Amino acid sequence: MASVLLCTDEPILAEGLKNILAGADGLEFCTYCTEMTQIRGHLESEQPDILLVDLTSDVTFNALSGLQETACHAKIVLWVHSISTELALQAMSLGVRGILRKTLPLEALVRCLTRVNDGELWFEKALTDSIMTARRYSLTRREGQLVSLLSQGLKNKEIATALNISEGTVKVYLSRLFQKLGVKDRFELALFGLKNLTPGSGMTDPQQKAPKPGQSPVWQPPRSFFVERVPVRSAREEVMPRPQYKF
């Protein structure tokens, strides 16, 4: 019997999950906590097999990173209404085992938790299509730094100062990156950085081996995982809002 610990600030959500799992084979609801800071204590006392986290504004990349270290024995699943592409990629890179939408049928919730407990991963096809078809990009360390700074909204002069190069050199780098990555403008290049690069590293996957001396770091999609094809109530696809950059 796999036990499930829920983190949510909505008591009615916890009560609903408790009732659902009461009729599910192989799953049981142990308890829930209302804040991320309470998770460590419950992990130590309850020793759950699965940690289901309600995605709120408190759940950031840093919070997930610390949580992954704390919940080394529990499999983490994010329970979301929606999730940005960059946070989804970061969550995958940290070892989150599944991302489940709250709008899916109850059967999908049970199926997700069961599969994750069995050692599989759960990411919907709509979320992974762009990742699975992504091309491999090879960036030098300096190119990765420049894209990362651009993604943070820095202007050419600010990028030049940060990298200790001239504005002219920045323009040359940008021109080469446009052609190399097949992007049309600064916005598309910044969007590429948000989706694919961890600030300062130029690589998304922390388990990816560091390049040898003189070798360019390579970004590539996460390793293969289980993709569940589930019925979708709405045919509309989520679109990441266009960030506002001042260049």
N, C-alpha and C positions, 0 to 999 in steps of 0.2 A: 504494500500500500504506500503510494507516494504522497507525502504531506506537502501542502501548499501554504506559504506565508504571503500575505498580501500587504502591500504598502499603499494606502490611499487615505485621503482626508475626507472621504465620503462614506459615512457609516452605512448608508443604504446600499452602496455598491458592495461593501463587505458582506452584508446580510444576504444580498442576492447571490454572490459567489458561494457562500456557505450552503445555501439551499440547493444550488446547482450541483455542487460536488457531493452533496449528500446522496444523490441518486446516480452518481457516476461510478463505474467500476474502476478500481485501482487508484482512485484519487480521494484525498480527504483534506478538509480545510482545518488547519491547526489554529491560526489566529491572524490578527492583522494589527498593523501599527499605523499611526497617522502622520508620522514625520520620518524623513530619511535618517535623522540622527538617532532614531529609536531602533533602526534595523539591526545594528550590531548586537545589542542585547538580546533581541529575539532570535537571531541566528545562533547565538551561543546556547540559549536555553531550550529552544524548540528543535534545533538541528533539522530544518526543513529540507526537502529534496528539491523544491522549486520555489524561487522567489519571484512573485508576480508584482511588478512595479507599475502603478498608475502614473502615466507620464504627465507631470505638472510642470509649472515654471521652475520648481525647485530642482528638477532632474536635469542637470547640465552635464557636459562632457566630463568636467572635473569630478562631479558627484558620482557619475557612473564609473569613472576610473578608480576612485576610492572604494566604491561598492564592490567592484570585481575582485579587489584584493581581499576584502572582508569576507565575501561570500564564496570562498574558494571551493567549498563542498556543495554549494547550491547552484542550480542552473537558473539563470536570470532570463525572464521574459518581460518585455515592455508591453503594457496595455495602453493603447493610444486611440484618440479620435483621429489624429493626423500627426505626421512627423516630417520634419524637413529632411531633404536628401542628405545634407551634410551631417546631421545628427544621426541619421540611420547608418551612414557609412562609418562614423566614429563608433557607434554602438557595436556594429559588426566587428570592427577592428579590435575592440576591447574584449570580445568573447561573449557578448550577449547572445543567447541561444535562440531567441525568437522575438518578433515584433508582431503583435496581434491587434487588429482593429476592433474597437468596441461595437461597431455596427454589424459585425458578422453574426450569423446564427449561433445559438447556444451550443449546437453540436460542434461547430468549428472551435469554440473555446476549449471544450473537453478534448477534442482531437489534437489541438495544438499542445496542450499540457501533457497529454499522453505521449505524443511523439517526442517532445523535448525530454521527457523523463526517460524515454527509451534510447536517448543519445542522438536523436536527429535534430536538425535545425528547422526553424519555421520562419520563412520570409515569403510573403505573397509575390506572385508573379509580377503584379503591377509595380511593386517596389524594386524588383531585381532586374527587370528587363534591360534598363539602361546600363546597369552594372555588368551584367553577363555579356553584353555585346560591346562593352568598352574596348577600345584599342589599347595597345601597350604604348606608353610614352616614355622616352628616355630623356631626362633632364639633367643638366650639369648641376652641381651644387649651387653655383651662382644663379642659374636660371630658376631653380626652385626657390631660392631666397627672394628673387625679384617678384615671382608670381605670388608668393606668400604675402609680401608687403603690398602689392597691388590689390590683393583681395581684402586687405584691411582698410582700403580707401586712400592710401597715400598717393600724393602727386609725384610727378617725375623728380622735382627738386628734392622732395623729402626722401624719395627712394635713393637718389644719388647720394645724399648726405648719410643715410643709414648704411649704405654699402661702400661708402668712401670712393665713389666713382663720379664721373662727370655726367651732366644731364644728357649730353650727346651720346655717351655710351649707353645710357638707359634707353634712349630712343632706338639705338641700334639693336639692343637686346629685344625690345618690344617688337620691332619689325621682324626679327628672326623668329620670335615665338609665335607671332600671328601665322606665319607660313608653316612653321614646324607642327603646330597643334591644329591647324586648320580652323582658327577662329577669325572672326571678322573685325573685332574691335576690342577695346579695353574691357568693356563690360563682359563679353564672352570669355575673355582670358581670366578676369576676376572670378567669374562663375566656375570656370574650370578649377581654379585654385581652391574655392570653397568646397567643391565636391571631392577633390582628389588629394589635396595636400594637407598634411599636418604642419602647422606653423613652425618654420625653422628646419624641418627635416626633409621636405620634398618627397616623402613617402607616406602612404596611408597605413599600411599594415605593419604593426610593431613587431610581428614575428618574422617579417622579411629580413633576410640576412643583409648586413651592411656591405656596401660595395667594396671591392678590393681597391688598393691605391691606384689612382688613375682611371678607375672604372666609373661610369656615370650611374647614379642611382636610378632605379627603374620603378615607376608606378605601375601596378597591375591590379586587376580586380581581385576581391577576396577569393579564397579557395572555394571549390564547389560546395553546394549545400542543397538541402531538400527544399523544393519549391512547391507549396501546396496550392492547387488550383481550386478555389472556392467560389461559390456564387456571389456576385456583387450586386447589391441592391440598386446602386446608381452607376450609370455608365460614365459619369464624369470622372476625369482623372485629376488628381491633386497637382497643382502647379505651384512651385516655390515662388513666393512673391519676389518681384524684382527689387533688389536692394538699391538704396540711394547712395551713389558715390559722387563725391565732389572732386573732380580732377582739374 
